[in-house]
């Protein structure tokens, strides 16, 4: 039980500093992500399933997919342990949550999105740590 605390706090620390694509705030400041939205389960020896459930600021947030993409990219780059990653919109908090959940958990769609130079630049601005 105690083993999971380190990966849990590590995942929380990583997403805490991601910036909102439109506002100068972090996702944590806007309460899009909180420590409670991160769940970590041990699925093998030194391997974890990390589940993130984030809450867009409004039910029709046009940036929800982009926020999910930022969460995925930052965690993939920064988690120091082997992991599987599942990212979801908190149930009932977005008008198209099912579609968005499918998109942000589809490896091919994520890879295609990151090949778009404009999208990649926005993601990089959101996930890069401030100096």
Buried (B, 14 or more C-beta within 10 A) or exposed (E): EEEEEEBBEBBBEBBBBBBBBEEEEBBBEBEBBBEEBBBBEEEEEEEBBBBBBBBBBEEEBEBBBBBBBBBBBBBEEBBEEEBEBBBBBBEEBBBBBEEBBEBBBEEEBBEEBBEEEEBBEBBEEBBEEEE
